[in-house]
Amino acid sequence: MSRKRADTVISRAKAIPVGFVRTYGDLSPGAPRFAGAVLSETHDDSVPWHRVVRADGSLAKGERQRRLLEEEGVPFRGARVDMRAARLPD
């Protein structure tokens, strides 16, 4: 795994403000699975992993992730994040 690419993913995740989300593809354009792999191997509590969701607004980490996002005021439409309201604009 490229350390420079991984550091970019981490810094992009850390830049997501409270109440917003980004997608794995936003963190690693063209390689969303790379972003998922980086986040899954990161044990740094300062990385807001829960603010990273799938492109369709679904959650990779289920109820724990939903609870954390709801605590931050992220809106949902059913089981998915309301991406029109919560996705951080570029």
Backbone atoms as SQL, in Angstrom:
CREATE TABLE atoms (id INTEGER PRIMARY KEY, chain TEXT, resi INTEGER, resn TEXT, atom TEXT, x REAL, y REAL, z REAL);
INSERT INTO atoms VALUES
  (1, 'A', 1, 'MET', 'N', 0.852, -1.182, 0.000),
  (2, 'A', 1, 'MET', 'CA', 0.000, 0.000, 0.000),
  (3, 'A', 1, 'MET', 'C', 0.890, 1.236, 0.000),
  (4, 'A', 2, 'SER', 'N', 0.624, 2.144, -0.904),
  (5, 'A', 2, 'SER', 'CA', 1.401, 3.368, -1.003),
  (6, 'A', 2, 'SER', 'C', 1.127, 4.263, 0.202),
  (7, 'A', 3, 'ARG', 'N', 2.185, 4.591, 0.936),
  (8, 'A', 3, 'ARG', 'CA', 2.034, 5.426, 2.132),
  (9, 'A', 3, 'ARG', 'C', 1.524, 6.812, 1.771),
  (10, 'A', 4, 'LYS', 'N', 2.014, 7.366, 0.660),
  (11, 'A', 4, 'LYS', 'CA', 1.577, 8.708, 0.257),
  (12, 'A', 4, 'LYS', 'C', 0.086, 8.715, -0.075),
  (13, 'A', 5, 'ARG', 'N', -0.366, 7.713, -0.830),
  (14, 'A', 5, 'ARG', 'CA', -1.800, 7.619, -1.158),
  (15, 'A', 5, 'ARG', 'C', -2.629, 7.416, 0.095),
  (16, 'A', 6, 'ALA', 'N', -2.131, 6.593, 1.002),
  (17, 'A', 6, 'ALA', 'CA', -2.849, 6.341, 2.254),
  (18, 'A', 6, 'ALA', 'C', -2.941, 7.620, 3.085),
  (19, 'A', 7, 'ASP', 'N', -1.854, 8.374, 3.144),
  (20, 'A', 7, 'ASP', 'CA', -1.862, 9.636, 3.895),
  (21, 'A', 7, 'ASP', 'C', -2.856, 10.629, 3.303),
  (22, 'A', 8, 'THR', 'N', -2.997, 10.617, 1.981),
  (23, 'A', 8, 'THR', 'CA', -3.968, 11.490, 1.322),
  (24, 'A', 8, 'THR', 'C', -5.387, 11.110, 1.724),
  (25, 'A', 9, 'VAL', 'N', -5.673, 9.822, 1.752),
  (26, 'A', 9, 'VAL', 'CA', -6.994, 9.346, 2.168),
  (27, 'A', 9, 'VAL', 'C', -7.284, 9.793, 3.604),
  (28, 'A', 10, 'ILE', 'N', -6.311, 9.602, 4.483),
  (29, 'A', 10, 'ILE', 'CA', -6.492, 9.981, 5.896),
  (30, 'A', 10, 'ILE', 'C', -6.721, 11.483, 6.029),
  (31, 'A', 11, 'SER', 'N', -5.943, 12.289, 5.331),
  (32, 'A', 11, 'SER', 'CA', -6.111, 13.737, 5.452),
  (33, 'A', 11, 'SER', 'C', -7.460, 14.188, 4.893),
  (34, 'A', 12, 'ARG', 'N', -7.913, 13.559, 3.830),
  (35, 'A', 12, 'ARG', 'CA', -9.239, 13.898, 3.289),
  (36, 'A', 12, 'ARG', 'C', -10.345, 13.499, 4.260),
  (37, 'A', 13, 'ALA', 'N', -10.202, 12.376, 4.918),
  (38, 'A', 13, 'ALA', 'CA', -11.198, 11.959, 5.913),
  (39, 'A', 13, 'ALA', 'C', -11.224, 12.925, 7.093),
  (40, 'A', 14, 'LYS', 'N', -10.057, 13.330, 7.551),
  (41, 'A', 14, 'LYS', 'CA', -9.979, 14.254, 8.688),
  (42, 'A', 14, 'LYS', 'C', -10.583, 15.615, 8.362),
  (43, 'A', 15, 'ALA', 'N', -10.647, 15.970, 7.081),
  (44, 'A', 15, 'ALA', 'CA', -11.173, 17.269, 6.666),
  (45, 'A', 15, 'ALA', 'C', -12.700, 17.305, 6.581),
  (46, 'A', 16, 'ILE', 'N', -13.369, 16.177, 6.788),
  (47, 'A', 16, 'ILE', 'CA', -14.833, 16.147, 6.720),
  (48, 'A', 16, 'ILE', 'C', -15.393, 16.750, 8.011),
  (49, 'A', 17, 'PRO', 'N', -16.127, 17.843, 7.913),
  (50, 'A', 17, 'PRO', 'CA', -16.663, 18.468, 9.126),
  (51, 'A', 17, 'PRO', 'C', -17.845, 17.700, 9.720),
  (52, 'A', 18, 'VAL', 'N', -18.093, 17.963, 10.966),
  (53, 'A', 18, 'VAL', 'CA', -19.240, 17.380, 11.672),
  (54, 'A', 18, 'VAL', 'C', -20.507, 17.702, 10.889),
  (55, 'A', 19, 'GLY', 'N', -21.381, 16.700, 10.751),
  (56, 'A', 19, 'GLY', 'CA', -22.657, 16.893, 10.079),
  (57, 'A', 19, 'GLY', 'C', -22.631, 16.637, 8.587),
  (58, 'A', 20, 'PHE', 'N', -21.479, 16.258, 8.052),
  (59, 'A', 20, 'PHE', 'CA', -21.345, 15.986, 6.623),
  (60, 'A', 20, 'PHE', 'C', -20.720, 14.621, 6.403),
  (61, 'A', 21, 'VAL', 'N', -20.843, 14.125, 5.179),
  (62, 'A', 21, 'VAL', 'CA', -20.209, 12.861, 4.794),
  (63, 'A', 21, 'VAL', 'C', -19.509, 13.047, 3.458),
  (64, 'A', 22, 'ARG', 'N', -18.606, 12.138, 3.167),
  (65, 'A', 22, 'ARG', 'CA', -17.984, 11.999, 1.855),
  (66, 'A', 22, 'ARG', 'C', -18.082, 10.520, 1.505),
  (67, 'A', 23, 'THR', 'N', -17.809, 10.198, 0.249),
  (68, 'A', 23, 'THR', 'CA', -17.831, 8.794, -0.159),
  (69, 'A', 23, 'THR', 'C', -16.407, 8.250, -0.212),
  (70, 'A', 24, 'TYR', 'N', -16.312, 6.934, -0.266),
  (71, 'A', 24, 'TYR', 'CA', -14.995, 6.310, -0.412),
  (72, 'A', 24, 'TYR', 'C', -14.327, 6.811, -1.691),
  (73, 'A', 25, 'GLY', 'N', -15.112, 6.984, -2.752),
  (74, 'A', 25, 'GLY', 'CA', -14.584, 7.498, -4.006),
  (75, 'A', 25, 'GLY', 'C', -14.119, 8.936, -3.919),
  (76, 'A', 26, 'ASP', 'N', -14.732, 9.732, -3.040),
  (77, 'A', 26, 'ASP', 'CA', -14.266, 11.105, -2.830),
  (78, 'A', 26, 'ASP', 'C', -12.864, 11.104, -2.212),
  (79, 'A', 27, 'LEU', 'N', -12.626, 10.159, -1.329),
  (80, 'A', 27, 'LEU', 'CA', -11.338, 10.078, -0.649),
  (81, 'A', 27, 'LEU', 'C', -10.254, 9.502, -1.551),
  (82, 'A', 28, 'SER', 'N', -10.645, 8.629, -2.454),
  (83, 'A', 28, 'SER', 'CA', -9.694, 7.987, -3.362),
  (84, 'A', 28, 'SER', 'C', -10.359, 7.827, -4.732),
  (85, 'A', 29, 'PRO', 'N', -10.387, 8.907, -5.520),
  (86, 'A', 29, 'PRO', 'CA', -11.054, 8.862, -6.823),
  (87, 'A', 29, 'PRO', 'C', -10.507, 7.731, -7.701),
  (88, 'A', 30, 'GLY', 'N', -11.438, 6.965, -8.244),
  (89, 'A', 30, 'GLY', 'CA', -11.058, 5.848, -9.098),
  (90, 'A', 30, 'GLY', 'C', -10.678, 4.580, -8.360),
  (91, 'A', 31, 'ALA', 'N', -10.534, 4.677, -7.046),
  (92, 'A', 31, 'ALA', 'CA', -10.133, 3.502, -6.255),
  (93, 'A', 31, 'ALA', 'C', -10.789, 3.532, -4.877),
  (94, 'A', 32, 'PRO', 'N', -12.140, 3.487, -4.833),
  (95, 'A', 32, 'PRO', 'CA', -12.814, 3.581, -3.536),
  (96, 'A', 32, 'PRO', 'C', -12.456, 2.441, -2.579),
  (97, 'A', 33, 'ARG', 'N', -12.158, 1.271, -3.106),
  (98, 'A', 33, 'ARG', 'CA', -11.794, 0.158, -2.221),
  (99, 'A', 33, 'ARG', 'C', -10.472, 0.422, -1.513),
  (100, 'A', 34, 'PHE', 'N', -9.602, 1.186, -2.160),
  (101, 'A', 34, 'PHE', 'CA', -8.344, 1.559, -1.511),
  (102, 'A', 34, 'PHE', 'C', -8.646, 2.392, -0.266),
  (103, 'A', 35, 'ALA', 'N', -9.565, 3.351, -0.392),
  (104, 'A', 35, 'ALA', 'CA', -9.934, 4.180, 0.759),
  (105, 'A', 35, 'ALA', 'C', -10.507, 3.314, 1.869),
  (106, 'A', 36, 'GLY', 'N', -11.341, 2.348, 1.517),
  (107, 'A', 36, 'GLY', 'CA', -11.900, 1.446, 2.520),
  (108, 'A', 36, 'GLY', 'C', -10.822, 0.647, 3.220),
  (109, 'A', 37, 'ALA', 'N', -9.844, 0.173, 2.460),
  (110, 'A', 37, 'ALA', 'CA', -8.744, -0.599, 3.057),
  (111, 'A', 37, 'ALA', 'C', -7.923, 0.265, 4.010),
  (112, 'A', 38, 'VAL', 'N', -7.646, 1.500, 3.607),
  (113, 'A', 38, 'VAL', 'CA', -6.872, 2.408, 4.465),
  (114, 'A', 38, 'VAL', 'C', -7.627, 2.670, 5.763),
  (115, 'A', 39, 'LEU', 'N', -8.908, 3.004, 5.654),
  (116, 'A', 39, 'LEU', 'CA', -9.689, 3.313, 6.858),
  (117, 'A', 39, 'LEU', 'C', -9.824, 2.094, 7.764),
  (118, 'A', 40, 'SER', 'N', -9.938, 0.917, 7.188),
  (119, 'A', 40, 'SER', 'CA', -10.094, -0.287, 8.015),
  (120, 'A', 40, 'SER', 'C', -8.820, -0.615, 8.793),
  (121, 'A', 41, 'GLU', 'N', -7.686, -0.156, 8.293),
  (122, 'A', 41, 'GLU', 'CA', -6.406, -0.428, 8.958),
  (123, 'A', 41, 'GLU', 'C', -5.942, 0.716, 9.850),
  (124, 'A', 42, 'THR', 'N', -6.710, 1.784, 9.904),
  (125, 'A', 42, 'THR', 'CA', -6.332, 2.957, 10.693),
  (126, 'A', 42, 'THR', 'C', -6.947, 2.862, 12.087),
  (127, 'A', 43, 'HIS', 'N', -6.110, 3.018, 13.070),
  (128, 'A', 43, 'HIS', 'CA', -6.573, 2.946, 14.463),
  (129, 'A', 43, 'HIS', 'C', -6.396, 4.283, 15.176),
  (130, 'A', 44, 'ASP', 'N', -6.352, 5.349, 14.408),
  (131, 'A', 44, 'ASP', 'CA', -6.189, 6.703, 14.921),
  (132, 'A', 44, 'ASP', 'C', -7.578, 7.261, 15.242),
  (133, 'A', 45, 'ASP', 'N', -7.825, 7.546, 16.516),
  (134, 'A', 45, 'ASP', 'CA', -9.143, 8.029, 16.943),
  (135, 'A', 45, 'ASP', 'C', -9.504, 9.397, 16.373),
  (136, 'A', 46, 'SER', 'N', -8.526, 10.116, 15.831),
  (137, 'A', 46, 'SER', 'CA', -8.824, 11.438, 15.272),
  (138, 'A', 46, 'SER', 'C', -9.363, 11.361, 13.841),
  (139, 'A', 47, 'VAL', 'N', -9.418, 10.159, 13.270),
  (140, 'A', 47, 'VAL', 'CA', -9.951, 9.979, 11.917),
  (141, 'A', 47, 'VAL', 'C', -11.444, 9.662, 12.020),
  (142, 'A', 48, 'PRO', 'N', -12.293, 10.538, 11.493),
  (143, 'A', 48, 'PRO', 'CA', -13.747, 10.314, 11.577),
  (144, 'A', 48, 'PRO', 'C', -14.236, 9.328, 10.514),
  (145, 'A', 49, 'TRP', 'N', -13.880, 8.085, 10.677),
  (146, 'A', 49, 'TRP', 'CA', -14.215, 7.025, 9.714),
  (147, 'A', 49, 'TRP', 'C', -15.711, 6.940, 9.436),
  (148, 'A', 50, 'HIS', 'N', -16.501, 7.268, 10.454),
  (149, 'A', 50, 'HIS', 'CA', -17.955, 7.128, 10.328),
  (150, 'A', 50, 'HIS', 'C', -18.566, 8.122, 9.339),
  (151, 'A', 51, 'ARG', 'N', -17.823, 9.154, 8.962),
  (152, 'A', 51, 'ARG', 'CA', -18.320, 10.150, 8.008),
  (153, 'A', 51, 'ARG', 'C', -18.070, 9.752, 6.558),
  (154, 'A', 52, 'VAL', 'N', -17.553, 8.555, 6.352),
  (155, 'A', 52, 'VAL', 'CA', -17.295, 8.058, 4.998),
  (156, 'A', 52, 'VAL', 'C', -18.301, 6.948, 4.714),
  (157, 'A', 53, 'VAL', 'N', -19.085, 7.154, 3.642),
  (158, 'A', 53, 'VAL', 'CA', -20.164, 6.225, 3.300),
  (159, 'A', 53, 'VAL', 'C', -20.037, 5.789, 1.845),
  (160, 'A', 54, 'ARG', 'N', -20.814, 4.802, 1.476),
  (161, 'A', 54, 'ARG', 'CA', -20.851, 4.362, 0.080),
  (162, 'A', 54, 'ARG', 'C', -21.535, 5.433, -0.771),
  (163, 'A', 55, 'ALA', 'N', -21.298, 5.390, -2.075),
  (164, 'A', 55, 'ALA', 'CA', -21.829, 6.408, -2.994),
  (165, 'A', 55, 'ALA', 'C', -23.346, 6.508, -2.962),
  (166, 'A', 56, 'ASP', 'N', -24.027, 5.419, -2.644),
  (167, 'A', 56, 'ASP', 'CA', -25.494, 5.445, -2.588),
  (168, 'A', 56, 'ASP', 'C', -26.022, 5.846, -1.211),
  (169, 'A', 57, 'GLY', 'N', -25.118, 6.203, -0.300),
  (170, 'A', 57, 'GLY', 'CA', -25.530, 6.622, 1.044),
  (171, 'A', 57, 'GLY', 'C', -25.655, 5.488, 2.033),
  (172, 'A', 58, 'SER', 'N', -25.432, 4.259, 1.594),
  (173, 'A', 58, 'SER', 'CA', -25.517, 3.139, 2.528),
  (174, 'A', 58, 'SER', 'C', -24.261, 3.088, 3.401),
  (175, 'A', 59, 'LEU', 'N', -24.389, 2.404, 4.510),
  (176, 'A', 59, 'LEU', 'CA', -23.339, 2.380, 5.520),
  (177, 'A', 59, 'LEU', 'C', -22.582, 1.062, 5.513),
  (178, 'A', 60, 'ALA', 'N', -21.267, 1.153, 5.565),
  (179, 'A', 60, 'ALA', 'CA', -20.431, -0.045, 5.599),
  (180, 'A', 60, 'ALA', 'C', -20.364, -0.645, 7.005),
  (181, 'A', 61, 'LYS', 'N', -20.571, 0.186, 8.012),
  (182, 'A', 61, 'LYS', 'CA', -20.408, -0.273, 9.402),
  (183, 'A', 61, 'LYS', 'C', -21.715, -0.321, 10.190),
  (184, 'A', 62, 'GLY', 'N', -22.839, -0.294, 9.502),
  (185, 'A', 62, 'GLY', 'CA', -24.133, -0.555, 10.111),
  (186, 'A', 62, 'GLY', 'C', -24.591, 0.397, 11.199),
  (187, 'A', 63, 'GLU', 'N', -25.217, -0.175, 12.216),
  (188, 'A', 63, 'GLU', 'CA', -25.881, 0.607, 13.264),
  (189, 'A', 63, 'GLU', 'C', -24.928, 1.498, 14.054),
  (190, 'A', 64, 'ARG', 'N', -23.726, 1.022, 14.315),
  (191, 'A', 64, 'ARG', 'CA', -22.760, 1.860, 15.049),
  (192, 'A', 64, 'ARG', 'C', -22.466, 3.134, 14.264),
  (193, 'A', 65, 'GLN', 'N', -22.254, 2.991, 12.970),
  (194, 'A', 65, 'GLN', 'CA', -21.984, 4.142, 12.123),
  (195, 'A', 65, 'GLN', 'C', -23.210, 5.059, 12.060),
  (196, 'A', 66, 'ARG', 'N', -24.383, 4.485, 11.927),
  (197, 'A', 66, 'ARG', 'CA', -25.602, 5.291, 11.874),
  (198, 'A', 66, 'ARG', 'C', -25.788, 6.099, 13.159),
  (199, 'A', 67, 'ARG', 'N', -25.571, 5.459, 14.294),
  (200, 'A', 67, 'ARG', 'CA', -25.722, 6.157, 15.575),
  (201, 'A', 67, 'ARG', 'C', -24.777, 7.361, 15.651),
  (202, 'A', 68, 'LEU', 'N', -23.517, 7.173, 15.259),
  (203, 'A', 68, 'LEU', 'CA', -22.542, 8.265, 15.293),
  (204, 'A', 68, 'LEU', 'C', -22.934, 9.400, 14.351),
  (205, 'A', 69, 'LEU', 'N', -23.404, 9.048, 13.172),
  (206, 'A', 69, 'LEU', 'CA', -23.827, 10.079, 12.218),
  (207, 'A', 69, 'LEU', 'C', -25.071, 10.817, 12.697),
  (208, 'A', 70, 'GLU', 'N', -26.027, 10.088, 13.248),
  (209, 'A', 70, 'GLU', 'CA', -27.233, 10.738, 13.767),
  (210, 'A', 70, 'GLU', 'C', -26.897, 11.694, 14.908),
  (211, 'A', 71, 'GLU', 'N', -25.934, 11.317, 15.750),
  (212, 'A', 71, 'GLU', 'CA', -25.510, 12.198, 16.845),
  (213, 'A', 71, 'GLU', 'C', -24.936, 13.510, 16.307),
  (214, 'A', 72, 'GLU', 'N', -24.400, 13.478, 15.089),
  (215, 'A', 72, 'GLU', 'CA', -23.832, 14.678, 14.468),
  (216, 'A', 72, 'GLU', 'C', -24.856, 15.430, 13.625),
  (217, 'A', 73, 'GLY', 'N', -26.083, 14.913, 13.550),
  (218, 'A', 73, 'GLY', 'CA', -27.137, 15.590, 12.813),
  (219, 'A', 73, 'GLY', 'C', -27.191, 15.264, 11.332),
  (220, 'A', 74, 'VAL', 'N', -26.539, 14.201, 10.901),
  (221, 'A', 74, 'VAL', 'CA', -26.575, 13.798, 9.497),
  (222, 'A', 74, 'VAL', 'C', -27.962, 13.232, 9.197),
  (223, 'A', 75, 'PRO', 'N', -28.647, 13.764, 8.159),
  (224, 'A', 75, 'PRO', 'CA', -29.995, 13.295, 7.848),
  (225, 'A', 75, 'PRO', 'C', -29.991, 11.966, 7.083),
  (226, 'A', 76, 'PHE', 'N', -31.008, 11.178, 7.323),
  (227, 'A', 76, 'PHE', 'CA', -31.189, 9.893, 6.654),
  (228, 'A', 76, 'PHE', 'C', -32.510, 9.876, 5.911),
  (229, 'A', 77, 'ARG', 'N', -32.557, 9.056, 4.880),
  (230, 'A', 77, 'ARG', 'CA', -33.791, 8.727, 4.173),
  (231, 'A', 77, 'ARG', 'C', -33.873, 7.221, 4.244),
  (232, 'A', 78, 'GLY', 'N', -34.638, 6.726, 5.179),
  (233, 'A', 78, 'GLY', 'CA', -34.694, 5.285, 5.415),
  (234, 'A', 78, 'GLY', 'C', -33.373, 4.809, 5.991),
  (235, 'A', 79, 'ALA', 'N', -32.787, 3.798, 5.368),
  (236, 'A', 79, 'ALA', 'CA', -31.539, 3.213, 5.873),
  (237, 'A', 79, 'ALA', 'C', -30.296, 3.907, 5.343),
  (238, 'A', 80, 'ARG', 'N', -30.469, 4.901, 4.472),
  (239, 'A', 80, 'ARG', 'CA', -29.314, 5.542, 3.836),
  (240, 'A', 80, 'ARG', 'C', -29.200, 7.014, 4.206),
  (241, 'A', 81, 'VAL', 'N', -27.974, 7.504, 4.159),
  (242, 'A', 81, 'VAL', 'CA', -27.731, 8.930, 4.360),
  (243, 'A', 81, 'VAL', 'C', -28.389, 9.690, 3.208),
  (244, 'A', 82, 'ASP', 'N', -29.016, 10.800, 3.522),
  (245, 'A', 82, 'ASP', 'CA', -29.576, 11.678, 2.495),
  (246, 'A', 82, 'ASP', 'C', -28.398, 12.423, 1.858),
  (247, 'A', 83, 'MET', 'N', -27.883, 11.887, 0.775),
  (248, 'A', 83, 'MET', 'CA', -26.664, 12.418, 0.163),
  (249, 'A', 83, 'MET', 'C', -26.854, 13.833, -0.382),
  (250, 'A', 84, 'ARG', 'N', -28.053, 14.193, -0.809),
  (251, 'A', 84, 'ARG', 'CA', -28.279, 15.552, -1.301),
  (252, 'A', 84, 'ARG', 'C', -28.081, 16.588, -0.190),
  (253, 'A', 85, 'ALA', 'N', -28.427, 16.206, 1.018),
  (254, 'A', 85, 'ALA', 'CA', -28.314, 17.138, 2.134),
  (255, 'A', 85, 'ALA', 'C', -26.982, 17.030, 2.876),
  (256, 'A', 86, 'ALA', 'N', -26.390, 15.840, 2.908),
  (257, 'A', 86, 'ALA', 'CA', -25.245, 15.623, 3.796),
  (258, 'A', 86, 'ALA', 'C', -23.892, 15.509, 3.113),
  (259, 'A', 87, 'ARG', 'N', -23.878, 15.294, 1.796),
  (260, 'A', 87, 'ARG', 'CA', -22.582, 15.112, 1.144),
  (261, 'A', 87, 'ARG', 'C', -21.853, 16.448, 1.046),
  (262, 'A', 88, 'LEU', 'N', -20.640, 16.458, 1.499),
  (263, 'A', 88, 'LEU', 'CA', -19.819, 17.657, 1.474),
  (264, 'A', 88, 'LEU', 'C', -19.535, 18.039, 0.027),
  (265, 'A', 89, 'PRO', 'N', -19.856, 19.272, -0.358),
  (266, 'A', 89, 'PRO', 'CA', -19.582, 19.666, -1.737),
  (267, 'A', 89, 'PRO', 'C', -18.081, 19.766, -1.995),
  (268, 'A', 90, 'ASP', 'N', -17.698, 19.563, -3.239),
  (269, 'A', 90, 'ASP', 'CA', -16.269, 19.664, -3.598),
  (270, 'A', 90, 'ASP', 'C', -15.759, 21.066, -3.498);
